[in-house]
Amino acid sequence: MIQRVQTLFLVVVAACMFALLFFPIWGQQNATKVAELTVSKLQFTENGSIKEETNTIYLAVLAVFSSILAVASIFSYKSRAKQMLINMFNSLVIGGTLVACTFLMFEGEELFNGGQDSKGLGIGFFLIGISLFANMLANRFIKNDEKLVRSSDRLR
């Protein structure tokens, strides 16, 4: 049924991973240098000119794929086992996104190579963490539903 509490958590997962497309993940800035990581690029700018730019479109692909998996999980409510399998795979996708972002942040700090004045972790990084946590809670509530159904089957 769609009105279950895990549906709310899966909507949070889908919304956060989709919102990741619009927010920066990481950045550093001082008087002359700027480094920023988004889902489309890791860009290093010095004195207003782009020194290095790395394409990170695979982060956007992972975010959209994770959103699609969360929506697919919402609508596969008739088979809790299938729903849990989709959510576990989605956890791997979100975890992979988090690992890739962390790796790219270290690469960006290497490019920046200077004292930081502002920025740091962006909203996008926290959206990934929220998604991972909400996905875990959704899976937990699906397991609780499965236990409840199995226990009521024994009573019959």
C-alpha positions as CSV (number, residue, x, y, z in Angstrom):
1,M,0.0,0.0,0.0
2,I,1.3,3.4,-0.9
3,Q,0.2,5.1,2.4
4,R,2.8,3.2,4.5
5,V,5.5,5.2,6.4
6,Q,8.3,3.7,4.2
7,T,6.7,5.5,1.2
8,L,7.4,8.8,2.9
9,F,11.1,7.8,3.3
10,L,11.3,6.7,-0.3
11,V,9.9,10.0,-1.4
12,V,12.6,11.7,0.6
13,V,15.2,9.6,-1.1
14,A,13.9,10.4,-4.5
15,A,13.5,14.1,-3.8
16,C,17.0,14.5,-2.2
17,M,18.7,12.6,-5.0
18,F,16.9,14.7,-7.6
19,A,17.6,17.9,-5.7
20,L,21.3,17.0,-5.8
21,L,21.3,18.0,-9.5
22,F,20.7,21.6,-8.5
23,F,23.0,22.1,-5.5
24,P,26.8,22.3,-5.1
25,I,28.5,19.3,-3.4
26,W,31.7,20.9,-2.3
27,G,33.7,24.1,-2.7
28,Q,36.7,26.1,-1.5
29,Q,37.5,29.7,-2.1
30,N,40.1,32.3,-1.1
31,A,41.1,35.7,-2.6
32,T,42.4,34.3,-5.9
33,K,41.3,30.7,-6.2
34,V,37.9,28.9,-6.4
35,A,37.3,25.2,-6.6
36,E,33.8,23.8,-6.8
37,L,32.3,20.4,-7.3
38,T,28.8,19.9,-8.7
39,V,27.2,16.8,-10.3
40,S,28.3,18.0,-13.7
41,K,31.9,19.3,-13.1
42,L,34.8,19.8,-10.8
43,Q,36.1,23.3,-11.7
44,F,39.2,25.0,-10.5
45,T,39.4,28.8,-11.2
46,E,42.4,31.1,-10.5
47,N,42.2,34.9,-10.9
48,G,38.9,34.5,-12.8
49,S,40.1,32.1,-15.5
50,I,39.4,28.4,-15.5
51,K,42.6,26.5,-14.9
52,E,41.2,22.9,-14.8
53,E,37.8,21.4,-15.3
54,T,36.9,17.7,-14.9
55,N,33.6,16.3,-16.2
56,T,31.7,14.5,-13.4
57,I,28.4,13.9,-15.3
58,Y,28.4,10.3,-13.9
59,L,27.4,11.8,-10.6
60,A,24.3,13.2,-12.2
61,V,23.6,9.8,-13.8
62,L,23.9,8.1,-10.4
63,A,21.6,10.6,-8.8
64,V,18.9,10.3,-11.4
65,F,19.2,6.5,-11.4
66,S,18.8,6.5,-7.6
67,S,15.7,8.7,-7.8
68,I,14.2,6.3,-10.4
69,L,15.0,3.3,-8.2
70,A,13.3,5.0,-5.2
71,V,10.2,5.7,-7.3
72,A,10.2,2.1,-8.6
73,S,10.4,0.8,-5.0
74,I,7.4,2.9,-4.0
75,F,5.3,1.3,-6.7
76,S,6.4,-2.2,-6.1
77,Y,4.6,-2.3,-2.7
78,K,2.8,-5.6,-3.5
79,S,6.1,-7.5,-3.3
80,R,8.0,-6.6,-0.1
81,A,10.9,-8.8,-1.0
82,K,11.3,-7.1,-4.4
83,Q,11.0,-3.7,-2.6
84,M,13.7,-4.6,-0.2
85,L,16.0,-5.8,-3.0
86,I,15.5,-2.5,-4.9
87,N,16.2,-0.6,-1.8
88,M,19.4,-2.5,-1.1
89,F,20.6,-1.9,-4.6
90,N,19.7,1.8,-4.2
91,S,21.8,1.9,-1.1
92,L,24.7,0.7,-3.2
93,V,24.1,3.3,-5.8
94,I,23.8,6.1,-3.1
95,G,26.9,4.8,-1.4
96,G,28.8,4.8,-4.7
97,T,27.7,8.4,-5.2
98,L,29.0,9.3,-1.8
99,V,32.3,7.5,-2.4
100,A,32.8,9.2,-5.8
101,C,32.0,12.6,-4.3
102,T,34.5,12.1,-1.5
103,F,37.2,11.0,-4.0
104,L,36.4,14.1,-6.1
105,M,36.6,16.4,-3.0
106,F,40.1,15.1,-2.2
107,E,41.0,15.7,-5.9
108,G,39.6,19.2,-5.7
109,E,41.6,20.0,-2.5
110,E,44.7,18.8,-4.3
111,L,44.0,21.2,-7.1
112,F,43.2,24.0,-4.7
113,N,46.4,23.5,-2.7
114,G,46.0,26.6,-0.5
115,G,44.4,27.9,2.7
116,Q,40.7,27.9,2.6
117,D,38.7,31.0,3.5
118,S,35.1,29.9,2.9
119,K,32.7,27.3,1.6
120,G,33.5,23.6,2.4
121,L,30.8,20.9,2.2
122,G,27.8,22.0,0.2
123,I,24.1,21.2,0.5
124,G,24.5,18.4,-2.1
125,F,26.8,16.4,0.2
126,F,24.3,16.4,3.0
127,L,21.5,15.5,0.6
128,I,23.4,12.3,-0.2
129,G,23.7,11.5,3.5
130,I,20.0,12.2,4.1
131,S,19.1,9.9,1.1
132,L,21.2,7.1,2.5
133,F,19.7,7.4,5.9
134,A,16.1,7.6,4.6
135,N,16.7,4.6,2.4
136,M,17.9,2.6,5.4
137,L,14.8,3.6,7.4
138,A,12.5,2.7,4.5
139,N,14.1,-0.8,4.3
140,R,13.7,-1.2,8.1
141,F,10.0,-0.4,8.0
142,I,9.5,-2.8,5.0
143,K,11.2,-5.6,7.0
144,N,8.9,-4.8,10.0
145,D,5.8,-5.1,7.6
146,E,7.1,-8.4,6.4
147,K,7.5,-9.7,10.0
148,L,4.0,-8.5,10.8
149,V,2.5,-10.3,7.8
150,R,4.4,-13.5,8.5
151,S,3.3,-13.5,12.2
152,S,-0.3,-13.0,11.2
153,D,0.0,-15.9,8.7
154,R,1.1,-18.2,11.5
155,L,-2.0,-17.3,13.6
156,R,-4.4,-18.5,10.8
